[in-house]
Amino acid sequence: MKTYSAKPSEIQQKWWVIDAQDLVLGRLASQVATMLRGKHKPTYTPHMDCGDHIVVVNADKVHLTGKKREQKVFYWHTGFPGGIKSINADTQLNGRFPERLVVKAVERMISRNPLGRRQMKKLHVYAGDAHPHEAQKPEQLNLAEKNEKNRKRN
């Protein structure tokens, strides 16, 4: 039996919409990363970009468990001496670009190479519930129904 390897002409890419309202950030990011890579398909080939396009809406309403919203801190360096900067998750979600929290969570789960950069271009994240991808006829994907742990608990 030969090992299957997908060819570029055989790859079918679908469009999915995920509503991130009240979904746990880490569980959302891991599901999105799996779908961007194409690991949910039986025709998955590691060296090919066989994943789907993912549209995440309501990224500003994502849920962080425990005290992560107040205590989780992200650091970066500007490149200048003493240029270490930081921001916590609560400030990020309430700031100008709340969708960056979801993008960075997914980006850290994708490989850091040219293939990973190509896969990340298929991720479209929006803070509100509107998106400009209706022409692609995306299908709704409800991650909250897949597992009760994916949704925020009261």
CYANA upper distance limits for C-alpha pairs under 8 A (distance plus 0.5 A):
  4 TYR  CA     43 THR  CA      8.07
  4 TYR  CA     45 THR  CA      8.42
  5 SER  CA     43 THR  CA      8.12
  5 SER  CA     44 TYR  CA      8.48
  5 SER  CA     45 THR  CA      6.32
  6 ALA  CA     10 GLU  CA      6.83
  6 ALA  CA     11 ILE  CA      7.41
  6 ALA  CA     43 THR  CA      6.94
  6 ALA  CA     44 TYR  CA      7.82
  6 ALA  CA     45 THR  CA      6.50
  6 ALA  CA     48 MET  CA      7.85
  7 LYS  CA     11 ILE  CA      7.28
  7 LYS  CA     48 MET  CA      8.49
  8 PRO  CA     48 MET  CA      8.14
 11 ILE  CA     50 CYS  CA      6.32
 12 GLN  CA     50 CYS  CA      7.79
 13 GLN  CA     50 CYS  CA      7.41
 13 GLN  CA     51 GLY  CA      6.89
 13 GLN  CA     52 ASP  CA      5.32
 13 GLN  CA     53 HIS  CA      7.39
 14 LYS  CA     52 ASP  CA      5.61
 14 LYS  CA     53 HIS  CA      6.66
 14 LYS  CA    138 PRO  CA      7.86
 15 TRP  CA     52 ASP  CA      6.53
 15 TRP  CA     53 HIS  CA      5.24
 15 TRP  CA     54 ILE  CA      6.46
 15 TRP  CA     55 VAL  CA      8.00
 15 TRP  CA    136 GLN  CA      7.39
 15 TRP  CA    137 LYS  CA      7.64
 15 TRP  CA    138 PRO  CA      5.00
 15 TRP  CA    139 GLU  CA      6.81
 16 TRP  CA     52 ASP  CA      7.96
 16 TRP  CA     53 HIS  CA      6.79
 16 TRP  CA     54 ILE  CA      5.49
 16 TRP  CA     55 VAL  CA      6.52
 16 TRP  CA    138 PRO  CA      5.36
 16 TRP  CA    139 GLU  CA      5.33
 16 TRP  CA    140 GLN  CA      6.36
 16 TRP  CA    141 LEU  CA      6.79
 17 VAL  CA     54 ILE  CA      6.58
 17 VAL  CA     55 VAL  CA      5.20
 17 VAL  CA     56 VAL  CA      6.38
 17 VAL  CA     57 VAL  CA      7.82
 17 VAL  CA    138 PRO  CA      6.48
 17 VAL  CA    139 GLU  CA      6.44
 17 VAL  CA    140 GLN  CA      5.38
 17 VAL  CA    141 LEU  CA      6.39
 18 ILE  CA     54 ILE  CA      7.87
 18 ILE  CA     55 VAL  CA      6.68
 18 ILE  CA     56 VAL  CA      5.36
 18 ILE  CA     57 VAL  CA      6.81
 18 ILE  CA    140 GLN  CA      6.82
 18 ILE  CA    141 LEU  CA      5.85
 18 ILE  CA    142 ASN  CA      6.94
 18 ILE  CA    143 LEU  CA      7.90
 19 ASP  CA     56 VAL  CA      6.48
 19 ASP  CA     57 VAL  CA      5.61
 19 ASP  CA     58 ASN  CA      6.55
 19 ASP  CA     59 ALA  CA      8.37
 19 ASP  CA    129 ASP  CA      8.33
 19 ASP  CA    141 LEU  CA      8.34
 19 ASP  CA    142 ASN  CA      7.74
 20 ALA  CA     28 LEU  CA      7.98
 20 ALA  CA     56 VAL  CA      6.95
 20 ALA  CA     57 VAL  CA      6.53
 20 ALA  CA     58 ASN  CA      5.88
 20 ALA  CA     59 ALA  CA      6.06
 20 ALA  CA     61 LYS  CA      7.20
 20 ALA  CA     62 VAL  CA      6.10
 21 GLN  CA     57 VAL  CA      8.45
 21 GLN  CA     58 ASN  CA      6.09
 21 GLN  CA     59 ALA  CA      7.42
 21 GLN  CA     60 ASP  CA      8.30
 21 GLN  CA     61 LYS  CA      5.35
 21 GLN  CA     62 VAL  CA      5.83
 21 GLN  CA     63 HIS  CA      8.10
 22 ASP  CA     61 LYS  CA      6.68
 22 ASP  CA     62 VAL  CA      5.78
 22 ASP  CA     63 HIS  CA      5.79
 22 ASP  CA    151 ARG  CA      6.29
 22 ASP  CA    152 LYS  CA      5.74
 23 LEU  CA     27 ARG  CA      8.19
 23 LEU  CA     28 LEU  CA      7.05
 23 LEU  CA     62 VAL  CA      6.01
 23 LEU  CA     63 HIS  CA      6.09
 23 LEU  CA    143 LEU  CA      8.42
 23 LEU  CA    144 ALA  CA      7.38
 23 LEU  CA    150 ASN  CA      6.11
 23 LEU  CA    151 ARG  CA      5.08
 23 LEU  CA    152 LYS  CA      6.34
 24 VAL  CA     28 LEU  CA      6.60
 24 VAL  CA     62 VAL  CA      6.86
 24 VAL  CA     63 HIS  CA      5.32
 24 VAL  CA     64 LEU  CA      6.22
 24 VAL  CA     65 THR  CA      7.41
 24 VAL  CA    149 LYS  CA      8.43
 24 VAL  CA    150 ASN  CA      6.04
 24 VAL  CA    151 ARG  CA      6.44
 24 VAL  CA    152 LYS  CA      6.72
 25 LEU  CA     29 ALA  CA      6.55
 25 LEU  CA     62 VAL  CA      6.54
 25 LEU  CA     63 HIS  CA      6.40
 25 LEU  CA     64 LEU  CA      6.39
 25 LEU  CA    102 VAL  CA      7.52
 25 LEU  CA    105 ALA  CA      8.21
 26 GLY  CA     30 SER  CA      6.68
 26 GLY  CA    105 ALA  CA      7.63
 27 ARG  CA     31 GLN  CA      6.81
 27 ARG  CA    150 ASN  CA      6.53
 28 LEU  CA     32 VAL  CA      6.67
 28 LEU  CA    143 LEU  CA      8.11
 28 LEU  CA    150 ASN  CA      7.74
 29 ALA  CA     33 ALA  CA      6.50
 29 ALA  CA    102 VAL  CA      7.37
 29 ALA  CA    105 ALA  CA      6.38
 29 ALA  CA    106 VAL  CA      5.32
 29 ALA  CA    109 MET  CA      8.20
 30 SER  CA     34 THR  CA      6.70
 30 SER  CA    106 VAL  CA      7.33
 30 SER  CA    109 MET  CA      7.49
 31 GLN  CA     35 MET  CA      6.85
 32 VAL  CA     36 LEU  CA      6.57
 32 VAL  CA     54 ILE  CA      7.67
 32 VAL  CA    106 VAL  CA      7.38
 33 ALA  CA     37 ARG  CA      6.72
 33 ALA  CA    106 VAL  CA      6.21
 33 ALA  CA    107 GLU  CA      8.33
 33 ALA  CA    109 MET  CA      6.74
 33 ALA  CA    110 ILE  CA      6.80
 34 THR  CA     38 GLY  CA      6.71
 34 THR  CA     39 LYS  CA      5.97
 34 THR  CA     40 HIS  CA      7.07
 35 MET  CA     39 LYS  CA      6.69
 35 MET  CA     40 HIS  CA      6.50
 35 MET  CA     51 GLY  CA      6.22
 35 MET  CA     52 ASP  CA      6.57
 35 MET  CA     54 ILE  CA      8.29
 36 LEU  CA     50 CYS  CA      8.44
 36 LEU  CA     51 GLY  CA      4.99
 36 LEU  CA     52 ASP  CA      5.93
 36 LEU  CA     53 HIS  CA      7.24
 36 LEU  CA     54 ILE  CA      7.64
 36 LEU  CA    119 GLN  CA      6.44
 36 LEU  CA    120 MET  CA      7.81
 36 LEU  CA    122 LYS  CA      7.60
 36 LEU  CA    123 LEU  CA      7.93
 37 ARG  CA     49 ASP  CA      7.21
 37 ARG  CA     50 CYS  CA      7.03
 37 ARG  CA     51 GLY  CA      5.15
 37 ARG  CA     52 ASP  CA      8.14
 37 ARG  CA    110 ILE  CA      8.28
 37 ARG  CA    119 GLN  CA      7.09
 38 GLY  CA     44 TYR  CA      6.24
 38 GLY  CA     49 ASP  CA      7.89
 38 GLY  CA     50 CYS  CA      5.62
 38 GLY  CA     51 GLY  CA      4.10
 38 GLY  CA     52 ASP  CA      7.03
 39 LYS  CA     44 TYR  CA      6.02
 39 LYS  CA     51 GLY  CA      7.88
 40 HIS  CA     44 TYR  CA      7.98
 44 TYR  CA     50 CYS  CA      7.05
 45 THR  CA     49 ASP  CA      8.38
 45 THR  CA     50 CYS  CA      7.62
 47 HIS  CA    115 LEU  CA      8.16
 48 MET  CA    115 LEU  CA      8.20
 49 ASP  CA    115 LEU  CA      7.35
 49 ASP  CA    118 ARG  CA      8.03
 49 ASP  CA    119 GLN  CA      7.08
 51 GLY  CA    119 GLN  CA      7.72
 52 ASP  CA    122 LYS  CA      7.64
 53 HIS  CA    122 LYS  CA      5.25
 53 HIS  CA    123 LEU  CA      6.58
 53 HIS  CA    124 HIS  CA      8.27
 54 ILE  CA    122 LYS  CA      6.85
 54 ILE  CA    123 LEU  CA      5.58
 54 ILE  CA    124 HIS  CA      6.62
 55 VAL  CA    123 LEU  CA      6.72
 55 VAL  CA    124 HIS  CA      5.19
 55 VAL  CA    125 VAL  CA      6.29
 55 VAL  CA    126 TYR  CA      8.24
 55 VAL  CA    131 HIS  CA      8.41
 56 VAL  CA    123 LEU  CA      8.29
 56 VAL  CA    124 HIS  CA      6.70
 56 VAL  CA    125 VAL  CA      5.17
 56 VAL  CA    126 TYR  CA      6.65
 57 VAL  CA    125 VAL  CA      6.60
 57 VAL  CA    126 TYR  CA      5.44
 57 VAL  CA    127 ALA  CA      6.58
 57 VAL  CA    128 GLY  CA      6.43
 57 VAL  CA    129 ASP  CA      5.58
 57 VAL  CA    130 ALA  CA      7.50
 57 VAL  CA    131 HIS  CA      7.79
 58 ASN  CA     62 VAL  CA      7.77
 58 ASN  CA    126 TYR  CA      6.83
 58 ASN  CA    127 ALA  CA      5.37
 58 ASN  CA    128 GLY  CA      5.19
 58 ASN  CA    129 ASP  CA      5.69
 59 ALA  CA     98 PRO  CA      7.22
 59 ALA  CA     99 GLU  CA      5.78
 59 ALA  CA    102 VAL  CA      7.19
 59 ALA  CA    125 VAL  CA      7.33
 59 ALA  CA    126 TYR  CA      6.54
 59 ALA  CA    127 ALA  CA      5.18
 59 ALA  CA    128 GLY  CA      7.51
 60 ASP  CA     93 LEU  CA      6.26
 60 ASP  CA     94 ASN  CA      8.12
 60 ASP  CA     98 PRO  CA      5.72
 60 ASP  CA     99 GLU  CA      6.72
 60 ASP  CA    127 ALA  CA      5.53
 60 ASP  CA    128 GLY  CA      7.69
 61 LYS  CA    127 ALA  CA      8.44
 63 HIS  CA    152 LYS  CA      6.91
 64 LEU  CA     68 LYS  CA      6.44
 64 LEU  CA     69 ARG  CA      6.32
 65 THR  CA     69 ARG  CA      8.11
 65 THR  CA    152 LYS  CA      8.38
 67 LYS  CA     71 GLN  CA      6.46
 67 LYS  CA     72 LYS  CA      8.34
 68 LYS  CA     72 LYS  CA      5.31
 68 LYS  CA     89 ALA  CA      7.75
 69 ARG  CA     88 ASN  CA      7.80
 69 ARG  CA     89 ALA  CA      5.60
 69 ARG  CA     90 ASP  CA      5.52
 70 GLU  CA     88 ASN  CA      7.02
 70 GLU  CA     89 ALA  CA      6.95
 70 GLU  CA     90 ASP  CA      6.19
 71 GLN  CA     88 ASN  CA      7.18
 71 GLN  CA     89 ALA  CA      8.04
 72 LYS  CA     88 ASN  CA      6.03
 72 LYS  CA     89 ALA  CA      6.27
 73 VAL  CA     86 SER  CA      7.00
 73 VAL  CA     87 ILE  CA      6.12
 73 VAL  CA     88 ASN  CA      4.70
 73 VAL  CA     89 ALA  CA      6.87
 74 PHE  CA     86 SER  CA      5.97
 74 PHE  CA     87 ILE  CA      5.93
 74 PHE  CA     88 ASN  CA      6.54
 74 PHE  CA     89 ALA  CA      8.02
 75 TYR  CA     84 ILE  CA      7.46
 75 TYR  CA     85 LYS  CA      6.15
 75 TYR  CA     86 SER  CA      4.89
 75 TYR  CA     87 ILE  CA      7.27
 76 TRP  CA     84 ILE  CA      6.41
 76 TRP  CA     85 LYS  CA      5.92
 76 TRP  CA     86 SER  CA      6.94
 77 HIS  CA     83 GLY  CA      5.90
 77 HIS  CA     84 ILE  CA      4.97
 77 HIS  CA     85 LYS  CA      6.46
 78 THR  CA     83 GLY  CA      5.56
 78 THR  CA     84 ILE  CA      7.00
 78 THR  CA     85 LYS  CA      7.91
 79 GLY  CA     83 GLY  CA      6.76
 87 ILE  CA     91 THR  CA      7.07
 87 ILE  CA     92 GLN  CA      7.24
 88 ASN  CA     92 GLN  CA      6.85
 89 ALA  CA     93 LEU  CA      6.64
 89 ALA  CA    101 LEU  CA      8.03
 90 ASP  CA     94 ASN  CA      6.68
 91 THR  CA     95 GLY  CA      6.25
 92 GLN  CA     96 ARG  CA      8.11
 92 GLN  CA     97 PHE  CA      7.40
 92 GLN  CA     98 PRO  CA      6.09
 92 GLN  CA    100 ARG  CA      8.38
 92 GLN  CA    101 LEU  CA      7.51
 93 LEU  CA     97 PHE  CA      7.75
 93 LEU  CA     98 PRO  CA      4.79
 93 LEU  CA     99 GLU  CA      8.09
 93 LEU  CA    101 LEU  CA      7.73
 94 ASN  CA     98 PRO  CA      6.97
 97 PHE  CA    127 ALA  CA      8.26
 98 PRO  CA    102 VAL  CA      8.41
 98 PRO  CA    127 ALA  CA      6.83
 99 GLU  CA    103 VAL  CA      6.90
 99 GLU  CA    125 VAL  CA      6.52
 99 GLU  CA    126 TYR  CA      6.51
 99 GLU  CA    127 ALA  CA      5.97
100 ARG  CA    104 LYS  CA      6.43
101 LEU  CA    105 ALA  CA      6.69
102 VAL  CA    106 VAL  CA      6.80
102 VAL  CA    125 VAL  CA      8.06
103 VAL  CA    107 GLU  CA      6.47
103 VAL  CA    123 LEU  CA      8.41
103 VAL  CA    125 VAL  CA      7.54
104 LYS  CA    108 ARG  CA      6.59
105 ALA  CA    109 MET  CA      7.40
106 VAL  CA    110 ILE  CA      7.13
107 GLU  CA    111 SER  CA      8.50
107 GLU  CA    120 MET  CA      7.45
110 ILE  CA    116 GLY  CA      6.27
110 ILE  CA    120 MET  CA      8.31
111 SER  CA    115 LEU  CA      8.13
111 SER  CA    116 GLY  CA      5.56
112 ARG  CA    116 GLY  CA      6.10
112 ARG  CA    117 ARG  CA      7.57
113 ASN  CA    117 ARG  CA      6.84
114 PRO  CA    118 ARG  CA      6.81
115 LEU  CA    119 GLN  CA      6.76
116 GLY  CA    120 MET  CA      6.65
117 ARG  CA    121 LYS  CA      7.03
118 ARG  CA    122 LYS  CA      7.83
119 GLN  CA    123 LEU  CA      8.01
126 TYR  CA    130 ALA  CA      7.96
126 TYR  CA    131 HIS  CA      7.31
133 HIS  CA    137 LYS  CA      7.85
133 HIS  CA    138 PRO  CA      7.95
134 GLU  CA    138 PRO  CA      7.22
142 ASN  CA    146 LYS  CA      7.68
143 LEU  CA    147 ASN  CA      7.63
143 LEU  CA    150 ASN  CA      7.25
144 ALA  CA    148 GLU  CA      6.81
144 ALA  CA    149 LYS  CA      8.37
144 ALA  CA    150 ASN  CA      5.91
144 ALA  CA    151 ARG  CA      5.83
146 LYS  CA    150 ASN  CA      8.17
147 ASN  CA    151 ARG  CA      8.27
149 LYS  CA    153 ARG  CA      8.45
